[in-house]
Amino acid sequence: MKIRSLYVIDDDKIYHFLLKNLLKQNKIDVKSSFFQNGQDAIDFMSSRTDVDDLPDLILLDVNMPIMNGWQFLEEYIKVKDNFDKLPKAIYMISSSNNEVDINKAREFTGVVKDYFLKPICKEDLDKIFV
């Protein structure tokens, strides 16, 4: 299955820049939308009337202001039935190597596919996009 669209929910603009370059260097052609926090992403998703505006994949950070990754997941679970098309996968991508965070991500079975540590690398992209 080809991933055509991607939401990156992360407050780190340097990470946005690095990820854009990493995708380009690895010839991963995907329409990317970037959000500074979970609330912005939920609001954007909720306002979409065309299912083609919704992502095939979400890369989600843990620690963000306004609405962090965990709060996003809780809200996403509440509203996901309102969407005709759901992302095929949500991956947590964080600088936190805390076992509490890694185990908490595992509790979101059926929603969170995997947990990767920053900085994301080519091998991680291969696991996500292949």
C-alpha positions in Angstrom: 0.0 0.0 0.0 1.4 3.4 -1.0 1.5 6.2 1.5 0.4 9.3 -0.3 -0.1 11.7 2.6 1.6 12.3 6.0 0.9 14.4 9.0 3.9 15.3 11.2 2.7 16.4 14.6 5.8 17.9 16.4 6.7 21.3 17.8 10.3 21.1 16.7 10.8 23.1 13.5 14.3 21.8 13.1 12.9 18.2 13.1 10.4 19.3 10.4 13.3 20.6 8.3 15.5 17.5 8.8 12.5 15.1 8.1 11.7 17.0 4.9 15.3 16.6 3.7 15.5 12.9 4.8 12.3 12.1 2.9 13.6 13.9 -0.2 17.1 12.3 0.0 15.4 8.8 0.2 13.0 9.6 -2.7 9.9 9.2 -0.6 7.3 11.2 -2.4 4.6 12.0 0.1 2.4 15.0 0.7 3.4 16.2 4.1 1.5 18.5 6.5 3.2 19.8 9.6 1.5 20.7 12.9 3.0 22.3 16.1 0.8 20.4 18.5 -1.9 17.8 18.7 -4.7 20.3 19.0 -3.8 21.9 15.7 -3.9 18.5 14.0 -7.2 17.4 15.6 -8.8 20.8 14.6 -7.5 20.5 11.0 -8.6 16.9 10.7 -12.1 17.7 12.1 -12.5 20.6 9.6 -11.8 18.4 6.5 -14.8 17.6 4.3 -12.7 15.8 1.7 -11.4 12.4 2.9 -8.4 12.9 0.6 -7.3 15.6 3.0 -6.8 13.1 5.7 -3.4 11.4 6.1 -2.4 7.8 5.4 0.2 8.1 8.1 0.9 10.2 11.2 4.3 10.7 12.9 3.5 11.9 16.4 5.8 13.4 19.0 5.3 12.8 22.7 6.2 16.1 24.3 4.5 19.2 22.8 2.8 22.3 24.2 -1.0 22.8 24.2 -1.8 19.1 23.4 0.9 16.5 23.7 1.1 13.2 21.9 -0.8 11.3 24.6 -3.6 13.8 24.7 -3.7 13.7 20.9 -4.1 9.9 21.0 -6.9 10.1 23.6 -8.8 12.7 21.5 -8.1 10.9 18.3 -9.7 7.7 19.7 -12.8 9.7 20.7 -13.2 11.3 17.2 -11.9 8.7 14.9 -15.3 7.3 14.1 -16.2 10.7 12.7 -13.7 10.2 9.9 -14.5 8.2 6.7 -10.9 7.5 6.2 -8.4 6.8 9.0 -4.6 6.8 8.9 -3.3 3.4 8.3 -0.7 3.9 11.0 0.4 6.3 13.8 4.1 6.1 14.8 5.4 7.8 17.9 8.7 9.6 17.2 10.2 11.1 20.2 13.5 12.1 21.9 12.2 10.4 25.0 13.8 7.0 25.6 11.9 6.7 28.9 10.5 3.2 29.4 7.3 4.7 30.8 6.7 6.5 27.4 7.7 3.4 25.3 5.4 1.2 27.4 2.6 3.7 27.3 2.7 3.8 23.5 2.3 0.0 23.5 -1.0 0.5 25.5 -2.5 2.1 22.4 -2.7 -1.1 20.5 -4.5 -0.8 17.2 -3.7 2.9 17.1 0.1 3.2 17.6 2.1 0.9 15.3 5.6 1.6 16.7 7.8 3.9 18.7 11.0 5.4 17.3 13.6 7.6 18.9 14.8 10.8 17.4 16.7 11.5 15.3 14.9 9.3 12.8 17.2 7.7 10.3 16.9 6.0 6.9 16.5 2.6 8.5 13.5 3.9 10.5 12.0 5.4 7.4 12.4 2.0 5.6 10.5 0.3 8.4 7.7 2.9 8.2 7.3 3.4 4.5 8.1 -0.2 3.3 
